[in-house]
Amino acid sequence: FRRVLFRSLAKQLLPGVGFSYHCVDVSMLVEYGANKFPDQRFYLDDSWKNKKYDFIMASASLQYNKDWKTLFKSLIDCAERYLYLASIPVIFDNPQFVFIQRLHKYGWNTEVIGWCLNRFEIISFARRQGLTLVREFLHGHKPVIANAPEQNEYRGFLFEVKHEP
């Protein structure tokens, strides 16, 4: 449960700073999180979009939305200062393409469709929305996708939101 780990880590790194933790996820994880951590907010719907957040982290999620730019724009609209996109499979030389992720070896009896996103397109879209790339993180995860036009690598992008005065 990566999101809970992030919350715990943030509290350790920034003692004395108050956190209001909000999480959007699938129903099984929302139910688990709401029961285990009643002081945190969990969402199944879009009501999270009605708030502003100092720091937003979208981890391993953007690539599962075919219309990732609309989701990215919603995150930008809710971000007060920073937006961190984590664990995104990126490519460099080709347009985005779809892949199937088989999760059987992780104990999930399912397959999901995701997109390898073009790094330049992510950063260009962010800049057009007024974001500044603060730092790029190489996650080191490079799952092989059979017959792909290009192999991917997972990266993260920390953006700063610049609000007009």
C-alpha positions in Angstrom: 0.0 0.0 0.0 2.4 2.6 -1.4 0.2 5.6 -0.6 0.2 4.8 3.1 4.0 4.4 3.0 4.3 7.9 1.4 2.2 9.4 4.2 4.3 7.7 6.8 7.5 8.8 5.1 6.3 12.4 4.8 5.5 12.6 8.5 9.0 11.4 9.3 10.7 13.8 7.0 8.6 16.8 7.9 7.8 16.5 11.7 5.5 19.2 12.9 3.9 19.7 9.5 0.2 18.9 9.3 -1.0 16.6 6.7 -4.4 16.1 5.3 -4.0 12.9 3.2 -6.4 12.2 0.3 -6.3 9.2 -1.9 -8.2 8.2 -5.1 -8.1 4.5 -5.9 -10.1 1.4 -6.9 -12.9 0.3 -4.6 -11.0 -2.5 -2.9 -8.2 -0.2 -1.9 -10.5 2.6 -0.9 -12.5 0.3 1.3 -9.3 -1.1 2.9 -7.8 2.3 3.4 -10.9 3.9 4.8 -11.2 1.1 7.4 -7.5 1.0 8.3 -6.9 4.8 8.3 -10.1 6.6 9.3 -8.3 9.9 9.6 -7.6 10.0 5.9 -9.8 10.7 3.0 -10.4 8.1 0.2 -12.4 8.7 -3.0 -14.0 6.5 -5.6 -15.6 9.5 -7.4 -14.4 12.8 -8.8 -15.3 14.8 -5.6 -11.5 15.2 -5.0 -11.5 17.7 -7.8 -13.4 20.2 -5.7 -10.4 20.9 -3.5 -6.9 22.4 -3.8 -3.9 20.6 -2.6 -0.4 21.9 -1.7 1.2 18.7 -3.1 -0.3 16.1 -5.4 1.3 12.8 -6.1 -0.2 10.6 -8.9 1.6 7.3 -8.7 1.3 4.6 -11.3 -2.0 6.0 -12.5 -1.7 8.4 -15.4 -0.8 5.6 -17.8 -4.0 3.7 -17.2 -6.2 6.5 -18.6 -6.5 6.6 -22.3 -7.3 10.3 -22.0 -4.3 11.0 -19.7 -4.1 14.7 -20.7 -7.6 15.3 -19.2 -6.6 13.6 -16.0 -3.3 15.4 -15.9 -5.2 18.8 -16.4 -7.5 17.9 -13.5 -4.5 17.3 -11.3 -2.9 20.5 -12.4 -6.2 22.4 -11.6 -6.1 21.1 -8.1 -2.4 21.6 -7.4 -1.5 24.7 -5.4 2.3 24.3 -5.5 3.7 20.9 -6.6 2.6 18.0 -8.7 4.5 14.7 -8.8 3.8 12.1 -11.4 5.4 8.9 -10.3 6.0 5.5 -11.9 5.1 6.3 -15.5 6.3 4.1 -18.3 7.9 6.5 -20.8 9.4 6.2 -24.2 11.4 8.7 -26.1 11.3 8.2 -29.9 7.8 7.0 -30.7 4.2 8.1 -30.1 2.4 6.6 -27.1 1.2 3.0 -27.5 -0.9 0.6 -25.6 0.3 -2.4 -23.7 -1.2 -5.2 -21.6 0.1 -5.7 -18.1 -0.4 -9.1 -16.8 -0.5 -9.0 -13.0 -0.7 -12.8 -12.2 2.8 -12.9 -10.7 1.7 -10.2 -8.2 -1.2 -12.3 -7.0 -3.8 -10.5 -9.1 -5.9 -12.7 -11.4 -6.3 -9.9 -14.0 -4.8 -8.1 -16.9 -4.9 -4.3 -17.4 -4.4 -2.0 -20.4 -2.0 0.8 -20.0 -0.1 3.3 -22.3 3.6 3.9 -22.6 3.7 7.7 -22.8 6.2 9.8 -24.7 8.4 11.7 -22.3 8.6 14.8 -24.6 4.8 14.9 -24.9 4.3 14.8 -21.1 6.8 17.6 -20.5 5.5 19.7 -23.4 1.9 19.3 -22.2 2.9 20.3 -18.6 4.8 23.4 -19.9 1.7 24.5 -22.0 -0.3 24.3 -18.7 2.2 26.6 -17.0 4.1 24.0 -15.0 7.9 24.0 -14.5 9.8 20.7 -14.4 11.7 20.8 -11.1 13.2 17.3 -11.3 13.0 14.1 -13.2 13.5 10.8 -11.4 14.6 7.5 -13.0 12.8 4.7 -11.2 14.9 2.0 -12.7 12.0 -0.3 -13.6 12.2 -1.4 -17.3 9.7 -4.2 -17.9 10.1 -5.7 -21.4 7.1 -5.4 -23.6 7.1 -8.0 -26.4 6.8 -6.6 -29.9 6.8 -3.0 -28.7 8.1 -0.3 -31.1 10.3 0.9 -28.3 11.1 -0.4 -24.8 10.0 1.8 -21.9 11.5 2.9 -18.6 9.6 4.1 -15.5 10.2 7.7 -14.5 8.8 10.3 -12.3 8.3 14.1 -12.8 8.1 16.7 -10.2 6.5 19.9 -11.5 6.0 23.3 -9.8 2.8 25.1 -10.4 3.1 28.8 -11.2 0.0 30.7 -10.5 -0.7 34.0 -12.2 -0.5 37.0 -9.7 
